[in-house]
Amino acid sequence: MLLKKTNIEEKLTRAKIDDMKSEFILKEVYQILKSDSVNQERIEKNISGGRKVVENQFDFNQLETDKIFHISQIKRICIDYRLRFLNSKYFKGDIPQEAIHKIKVLEKNHSIEVKGFKIVAPSKLFKLKDKDDPLLFAPIGNDYFYLIHKWGNDLHPLRKIMMWPFKNIVNLTLLVLVLSYLVTLMVPEGLFSKASSSAEFWIVCFFMFKSIAAVVIFYGFALGKNFNPAIWNSKYFNA
């Protein structure tokens, strides 16, 4: 069997075509990467810019209903766990690439540019980096927000209980009363008089209450602390 002779011209032409295909593929990949890079820069700018946007024109048929939250629900959670709900421009942590990717997918599916990002996170995350769990939202309209991404670690399981005293003045007063009572129980009998009595106990308890309350008030005023309902959407450090 005779082997077919090699046509150099054909091989040269085919090599040229292959090179053109390779060049086209490289250009296409370059354009995709360039477009993706531009989109990433734009999204990061929108997040860091944090411009106030009332709503994004999402296609509601494509939204996941379990990720839609009303402002009242967000407020309740922020108050219970002493979190803040602020424009993303105040956030000082890092936005993970997974969140950026989800925004890109969201924009592609809904054919819009998502703006007006807001974040739920502990106060410290709006001032310095920490490891707690932020939530990234985008406004839908009528005080509804769409949860785009959650990252980081979960909050401490006892955070709600630990933040209970900071919900209002009544809770804080009750805590001070309980602490005063417990500290009074620790005072040795007969420390102030030879014969202990209930009157002496309540006098010491009242003294302890004033002392602990003074420390709490000093701490609150010195550090500019406030109760949860007053800070959940405040952008000020000393709120």
HELIX and SHEET records of a PDB file:
HELIX    1   1 ILE A    8  GLY A   49  1                                  42    
HELIX    2   2 PHE A   60  GLN A   62  5                                   3    
HELIX    3   3 THR A   65  LYS A   67  5                                   3    
HELIX    4   4 ILE A   71  TYR A   81  1                                  11    
HELIX    5   5 SER A   88  TYR A   90  5                                   3    
HELIX    6   6 GLN A   97  HIS A  110  1                                  14    
HELIX    7   7 SER A  123  PHE A  126  5                                   4    
HELIX    8   8 ARG A  159  MET A  162  1                                   4    
HELIX    9   9 TRP A  164  PHE A  166  5                                   3    
HELIX   10  10 ILE A  169  LEU A  185  1                                  17    
HELIX   11  11 SER A  198  ALA A  222  1                                  25    
HELIX   12  12 ASN A  228  ILE A  231  1                                   4    
SHEET    1   A 5 ILE A  68  HIS A  70  0                                        
SHEET    2   A 5 TYR A 144  LYS A 150 -1                                        
SHEET    3   A 5 LEU A 135  GLY A 141 -1                                        
SHEET    4   A 5 LYS A 118  PRO A 122 -1                                        
SHEET    5   A 5 LEU A  83  ASN A  87 -1                                        
END                                                                             
